[in-house]
Amino acid sequence: MPRTRFTRRLPAAAVAAGLALAVTACGGESSSTSAGAAAADQLKPNADLSKQTLRITVWDGYTPKELPEKVKETLKVQGLDVKLHGTNEEAMAKLTASGDSGIDVAFVSGQYAQALNAQGLLEPIHPELIPNLANLYPEATQLSYDKGNKYSVPYTWGTTGICYRTDLVKAKPTSWNDLLKPPAWAEKKVTMMTTERWLALPAIKALGYSVNTDKDEEIEKVRELLMAQQPHLLTYDDTTFGDRLKSGEAIMVEAWDGWCPTTDPKGNIAFEVPKEGSDLWVDTMVIMKSSKNKEAAHALINYILDPEIHSWAAENINYKVPNKPAMEQVQVPKGSLLGITPAELLDGESIIDLGQASTKYTRLSEDIKAQ
């Protein structure tokens, strides 16, 4: 299925430093009752939405082009203005630049929703205004950055693994070490991603650490492993690794599941979650505390969670959605990874915001790329 190429999950290190986030990795949880979290406003279930106008910020290609027209027609709001961001960092800069960003609903990855909530910038979710929350898989309510979906609603989710050419590898890759210490037949035919937390992910898991480690001694071991790997790589590549696999320039790459082209007609590309485990990434919808249109914002999220609407994401950007009836109506192409189950996804470790400690991953990435 064709989809737009975009960089979704750049790190929030610079933003985290500027905001001095107070989120810790203890237990991997952040609660809407934390010191920085905002209290819920009193909202009107029967508010006149025709007096409200919505503005959202989202990645290009991440929602249907006709969404504004459909939302205006269905919800009877005055309009829906769609603003685009290329990265999570862009979104964070937009959402934290002033007291009122003018944004009602933002699409950001889970750890960024956690960071925004810690600063009291998010309106708690009012479940009574989003009856379609019932469509979510039970597993989607147990995400470590926001258990119970108190301030965010998941939109898409997935994992990271090894995408490879079945006809060019001499042995099926089953370990992150197959990338980190490639065999002679894979010399200079392996790529890694440079987005900070995902650059570190293979080494972190190979060493048996938590994907959310902030321990200096562990990050140093990760650095050593990545430095030793570097001479054996083809390149670092966050966006075109699938094309490199198709051409045969690369034979094994680190990849987000949705971007591993397992549905290629030649049928010679596969995806493997390494035996050491991987991550669970989630992209979410959040409502800004500064929004003047909170009832309409909840109505928008409820509309998106309609199976007919939410299934669009799986069918068009090839990412799974945490919506059971939506996924049940998706026609899964041969070889697609859309069949990965919620239980399998939850085997992955959720990436959470690390606050000031995120800068350790920034320095790690800069050091690796400087070599």
Stockholm file with secondary structure:
# STOCKHOLM 1.0

chainA/1-371         MPRTRFTRRLPAAAVAAGLALAVTACGGESSSTSAGAAAADQLKPNADLSKQTLRITVWDGYTPKELPEKVKETLKVQGLDVKLHGTNEEAMAKLTASGDSGIDVAFVSGQYAQALNAQGLLEPIHPELIPNLANLYPEATQLSYDKGNKYSVPYTWGTTGICYRTDLVKAKPTSWNDLLKPPAWAEKKVTMMTTERWLALPAIKALGYSVNTDKDEEIEKVRELLMAQQPHLLTYDDTTFGDRLKSGEAIMVEAWDGWCPTTDPKGNIAFEVPKEGSDLWVDTMVIMKSSKNKEAAHALINYILDPEIHSWAAENINYKVPNKPAMEQVQVPKGSLLGITPAELLDGESIIDLGQASTKYTRLSEDIKAQ
#=GR chainA/1-371 SS CCCCCCCCCCCCHHHHHHHTCCCCCGGGCCCTTSTTCCCCCCCCTTCCGGGCEEEEEECTTSSCTTHHHHHHHHHCCSEEEEEECSSHHHHHHHHHSSSCCSCSEEEEEHHHHHHHHHTTCBCCCCGGGCGGGGGBCGGGGCCTTSTTCSSCEEEEEECEEEEEETTTCSSCCCSTHHHHSCCGGGTTCEEECCSHHHHHHHHHHHTTCCTTCCCHHHHHHHHHHHHHHGGGCSEECSSSHHHHHHHTSCSEEEEEGGGSCTTCTTCCEEEECCTTCCEEEEEEEEEBTTCSCHHHHHHHHHHHTSHHHHHHHHHHHCCBCSBHHHHHTCCCCTTCGGGCCHHHHTTSEECCCCGGGHHHHHHHHHHHHHC
#=GC SS_cons         CCCCCCCCCCCCHHHHHHHTCCCCCGGGCCCTTSTTCCCCCCCCTTCCGGGCEEEEEECTTSSCTTHHHHHHHHHCCSEEEEEECSSHHHHHHHHHSSSCCSCSEEEEEHHHHHHHHHTTCBCCCCGGGCGGGGGBCGGGGCCTTSTTCSSCEEEEEECEEEEEETTTCSSCCCSTHHHHSCCGGGTTCEEECCSHHHHHHHHHHHTTCCTTCCCHHHHHHHHHHHHHHGGGCSEECSSSHHHHHHHTSCSEEEEEGGGSCTTCTTCCEEEECCTTCCEEEEEEEEEBTTCSCHHHHHHHHHHHTSHHHHHHHHHHHCCBCSBHHHHHTCCCCTTCGGGCCHHHHTTSEECCCCGGGHHHHHHHHHHHHHC
//
